[in-house]
Amino acid sequence: MTELGKLVLAGAPIGRVGDVGPRLAEALAGADVVAAEDTRRLRRLAADLGAQIGGRVVSYYDANEAERAAELVESLRAGATVLVITDAGMPGVSDPGYRLTRLAVEAGVPVTALPGPSAVTTALAVSGLPSDRFCFEGFPPRKPGERARRLASLAAEERTMVFFEAPHRLAATLAAMAEAFGPERPAAVCRELTKTYEEVRRGGLGELAEWAQAGVKGEITLVVAGHTAAAGPPDLAALAAEVARLAATGVPRKQAVADVAKAAGVPKRELYDVVHRA
């Protein structure tokens, strides 16, 4: 019986090459197969590390992830050591890697990781916001209506939230967050982390949305403070206004009422009655 191989999930630098250790160079040299999100960037990284890639290199990115994962798990079953590396950070965190990891686990293949830099925890650490409890929300939806619904469902989230966002969508996302969470909700925009032009901009969501209107470049990680329960009963009129705002973006009113009521912790029927009267 052929001994099973091993899946290695390797963290890649999010900025400076020196942030990864010599174990990555060793792993690249020792793997039978290296599955890379971008094979050209992999070869540049290997050159910067002074590393030799010992095995076969294959592409492994969003468009071919499902098909390639099935191929790679067969290599793992046959005894190969497969290393997965993305352009930056850890595989599987808003990057390819999850599907192959799941298949490997189901096949009984050992899975290990070479820990490396993570934009999520780096941004959280420098944000100045509470870090004892947090959640990672990935990229917000691109469509305004879907984005508004997602953010409304997070309005009562008490943990600090971490998001990724493309620079050209940052201003619109910050404005939508200011609407959903309130313009005074503390947040931090972390740009180009660990790189030469690293910048961390802190402030209320409304202030940050205005700042972003001028345009922002680079890789963006966004950290937003969680909800702090206010004293007194909920402002149903304000919640009804939020329902109206969501409905104006195309969200069905019934769904908007359900999302806002859930986020605010109020009975759906009570909010619906206020909306209906309005």
C-alpha positions as MATLAB code, in Angstrom:
seq = 'MTELGKLVLAGAPIGRVGDVGPRLAEALAGADVVAAEDTRRLRRLAADLGAQIGGRVVSYYDANEAERAAELVESLRAGATVLVITDAGMPGVSDPGYRLTRLAVEAGVPVTALPGPSAVTTALAVSGLPSDRFCFEGFPPRKPGERARRLASLAAEERTMVFFEAPHRLAATLAAMAEAFGPERPAAVCRELTKTYEEVRRGGLGELAEWAQAGVKGEITLVVAGHTAAAGPPDLAALAAEVARLAATGVPRKQAVADVAKAAGVPKRELYDVVHRA';
ca = [
       0.000    0.000    0.000;
       1.359    3.424   -1.027;
       2.030    5.754    1.868;
       0.026    8.963    1.736;
       1.807   12.218    0.980;
       1.557   15.501    2.864;
      -0.116   18.824    2.148;
       1.858   21.906    3.199;
       0.132   25.309    3.340;
       2.873   27.937    3.116;
       2.526   31.553    4.192;
       3.955   34.062    1.702;
       5.181   37.606    2.457;
       2.509   40.320    2.403;
       5.214   42.877    1.695;
       8.834   42.406    2.670;
      10.498   39.153    1.618;
      12.519   39.109    4.834;
       9.336   38.540    6.853;
       9.406   34.820    5.973;
      11.981   32.448    7.428;
      14.392   29.898    5.936;
      11.853   27.082    6.394;
       9.979   28.355    3.331;
      13.076   28.007    1.154;
      13.618   24.492    2.506;
       9.998   23.546    1.856;
      10.095   24.857   -1.725;
      13.180   22.749   -2.379;
      11.717   19.617   -0.801;
       8.172   19.578   -2.226;
       7.308   17.203   -5.068;
       4.656   19.614   -6.355;
       4.360   23.371   -5.736;
       0.876   24.757   -6.435;
       1.127   28.533   -6.833;
      -1.510   31.206   -7.301;
       0.858   32.973   -9.715;
       3.790   30.895  -10.969;
       5.757   33.957  -12.081;
       5.483   35.567   -8.654;
       6.516   32.259   -7.107;
       9.710   32.154   -9.161;
      10.507   35.780   -8.250;
       9.971   34.951   -4.565;
      12.201   31.880   -4.825;
      14.928   33.985   -6.455;
      14.653   36.617   -3.705;
      14.946   33.875   -1.076;
      17.832   32.214   -2.872;
      15.721   29.047   -2.970;
      15.640   26.221   -5.493;
      12.249   24.797   -6.426;
      12.807   21.062   -6.410;
       9.536   19.736   -7.792;
       6.923   20.349  -10.447;
       5.241   23.784  -10.439;
       1.532   24.067  -11.290;
      -0.864   27.003  -11.256;
      -3.566   27.029   -8.577;
      -5.843   30.061   -8.665;
      -9.521   30.956   -8.367;
     -10.569   29.941  -11.887;
      -8.995   26.466  -11.811;
      -9.100   25.769   -8.063;
     -11.830   23.118   -8.111;
     -10.353   21.155  -11.025;
      -6.762   21.478   -9.828;
      -7.664   20.469   -6.261;
      -8.997   17.146   -7.535;
      -5.724   16.537   -9.419;
      -3.557   17.498   -6.472;
      -5.371   15.241   -4.024;
      -4.573   12.322   -6.326;
      -0.887   13.276   -6.111;
      -1.242   13.337   -2.327;
      -2.844    9.890   -2.363;
       0.125    8.670   -4.419;
       2.576    9.832   -1.764;
       3.637   13.258   -3.014;
       4.389   16.259   -0.829;
       2.328   19.135   -2.211;
       3.068   22.714   -1.152;
       0.419   25.413   -1.723;
       1.472   29.064   -1.818;
      -0.532   32.146   -2.763;
       0.591   35.632   -3.737;
       0.548   36.895   -0.138;
      -0.484   35.643    3.281;
      -1.877   32.235    4.152;
      -3.598   29.952    1.617;
      -7.316   29.586    2.227;
      -7.774   33.057    3.749;
      -9.603   34.822    0.891;
      -7.186   32.937   -1.381;
      -7.126   29.449   -2.952;
      -6.427   26.589   -0.568;
      -9.630   25.697    1.254;
     -10.962   23.213   -1.310;
      -7.737   21.239   -1.487;
      -7.382   21.244    2.294;
     -10.909   19.881    2.669;
     -10.298   17.119    0.108;
      -6.990   16.207    1.750;
      -8.617   15.966    5.180;
     -11.407   13.797    3.766;
      -8.776   11.526    2.170;
      -6.904   11.169    5.452;
      -3.847   13.010    4.113;
      -1.729   14.829    6.733;
      -2.060   18.621    6.479;
       0.465   21.021    7.978;
       1.341   24.699    7.626;
       4.373   26.919    7.440;
       3.053   29.921    9.390;
       3.703   33.232    7.753;
       2.610   36.859    7.609;
      -1.125   37.584    7.632;
      -2.700   40.894    6.662;
      -5.639   40.055    8.950;
      -3.730   39.806   12.208;
      -1.164   42.459   11.212;
      -3.900   45.038   10.553;
      -5.719   44.065   13.737;
      -2.545   44.513   15.777;
      -1.757   48.012   14.459;
      -5.347   49.278   14.288;
      -5.533   50.313   17.926;
      -8.961   48.647   18.172;
      -9.896   45.839   20.594;
      -8.208   42.604   19.531;
      -9.302   40.178   22.253;
     -12.265   39.076   20.102;
     -12.517   39.598   16.357;
     -14.006   38.121   13.193;
     -12.774   38.090    9.604;
     -15.404   39.017    7.001;
     -13.312   38.864    3.814;
     -14.337   41.069    0.876;
     -17.741   42.811    1.167;
     -20.129   42.124   -1.741;
     -19.507   44.317   -4.775;
     -23.147   45.109   -5.595;
     -24.562   47.978   -3.498;
     -27.752   46.141   -2.498;
     -25.961   42.953   -1.451;
     -23.319   44.980    0.369;
     -25.956   46.947    2.269;
     -27.686   43.731    3.342;
     -24.437   42.142    4.512;
     -23.435   45.210    6.516;
     -26.900   45.539    8.045;
     -26.575   41.979    9.308;
     -23.287   42.966   10.996;
     -24.505   46.176   12.631;
     -24.899   44.527   16.048;
     -21.682   42.460   15.821;
     -19.775   43.141   19.045;
     -16.413   41.768   17.899;
     -13.892   43.854   15.993;
     -14.340   43.125   12.278;
     -11.601   42.767    9.660;
     -12.322   43.137    5.933;
     -10.334   43.104    2.710;
     -11.269   45.615    0.012;
     -10.053   46.690   -3.408;
      -8.743   50.285   -3.446;
     -11.174   51.437   -6.153;
     -14.152   50.273   -4.061;
     -12.894   51.530   -0.693;
     -14.702   54.892   -0.661;
     -18.064   53.323   -1.508;
     -17.596   50.581    1.075;
     -16.630   53.019    3.829;
     -19.676   55.159    2.996;
     -21.917   52.079    3.162;
     -20.364   51.118    6.503;
     -20.955   54.635    7.838;
     -24.619   54.228    6.889;
     -24.941   50.771    8.426;
     -22.770   51.192   11.539;
     -22.892   54.958   12.076;
     -20.379   57.595   10.931;
     -18.700   57.751   14.350;
     -17.900   54.008   14.529;
     -14.091   53.781   14.975;
     -12.150   52.110   12.174;
      -8.687   51.870   10.641;
      -7.722   51.654    6.979;
      -4.429   49.752    6.713;
      -2.691   50.223    3.382;
       0.424   48.510    1.979;
       1.192   46.729    5.249;
       4.924   46.041    5.836;
       5.809   47.760    2.539;
       7.736   50.971    1.912;
       4.634   53.175    1.803;
       2.741   51.550    4.670;
      -0.031   53.757    6.024;
      -2.610   53.291    8.773;
      -5.428   55.832    8.751;
      -7.628   55.839   11.861;
     -10.900   57.641   12.544;
     -14.668   57.393   12.353;
     -16.189   55.667    9.331;
     -17.716   58.923    8.066;
     -14.384   60.733    8.269;
     -12.568   57.869    6.565;
     -15.176   57.722    3.786;
     -14.572   61.406    3.026;
     -10.799   60.871    3.046;
     -11.065   57.929    0.635;
     -13.006   59.983   -1.923;
      -9.713   61.431   -3.169;
      -8.583   57.931   -4.166;
      -6.490   55.318   -2.414;
      -3.907   52.948   -3.890;
      -2.377   49.677   -2.745;
      -3.467   46.595   -0.833;
      -6.183   47.455    1.697;
      -7.172   45.800    4.972;
     -10.003   47.468    6.868;
     -10.563   47.074   10.627;
     -13.865   48.217   12.169;
     -14.765   48.361   15.849;
     -17.608   46.198   17.051;
     -20.972   47.454   18.243;
     -21.212   48.778   21.781;
     -24.693   48.461   23.230;
     -26.163   51.860   24.077;
     -28.332   52.488   27.117;
     -32.054   52.900   26.637;
     -34.564   51.439   24.172;
     -33.776   51.176   20.449;
     -34.671   54.132   18.228;
     -37.358   52.553   16.069;
     -37.633   55.646   13.880;
     -33.921   55.413   13.071;
     -34.288   51.707   12.366;
     -37.223   52.424   10.054;
     -35.065   54.956    8.208;
     -32.403   52.283    7.794;
     -35.048   49.950    6.330;
     -36.065   52.689    3.880;
     -32.420   53.207    2.887;
     -31.935   49.500    2.229;
     -35.164   49.336    0.236;
     -33.939   52.224   -1.919;
     -30.901   50.139   -2.899;
     -33.170   47.363   -4.187;
     -33.456   45.160   -1.102;
     -37.060   43.850   -0.724;
     -38.722   45.664    2.168;
     -39.601   42.444    3.989;
     -35.977   41.314    3.831;
     -34.742   44.762    4.897;
     -37.024   44.704    7.947;
     -35.796   41.227    8.895;
     -32.111   42.182    8.514;
     -32.367   45.451   10.450;
     -34.505   43.926   13.211;
     -32.071   41.050   13.663;
     -29.058   43.359   13.762;
     -30.713   45.695   16.297;
     -32.135   42.917   18.429;
     -35.755   44.089   18.183;
     -38.852   42.052   17.290;
     -39.422   41.976   13.545;
     -43.163   42.600   13.901;
     -42.542   45.680   16.061;
     -40.234   47.210   13.477;
     -42.536   46.236   10.625;
     -45.434   48.096   12.280;
     -43.320   51.260   12.526;
     -42.230   50.934    8.887;
     -45.812   50.338    7.773;
     -47.072   53.426    9.601;
     -44.277   55.504    8.116;
];
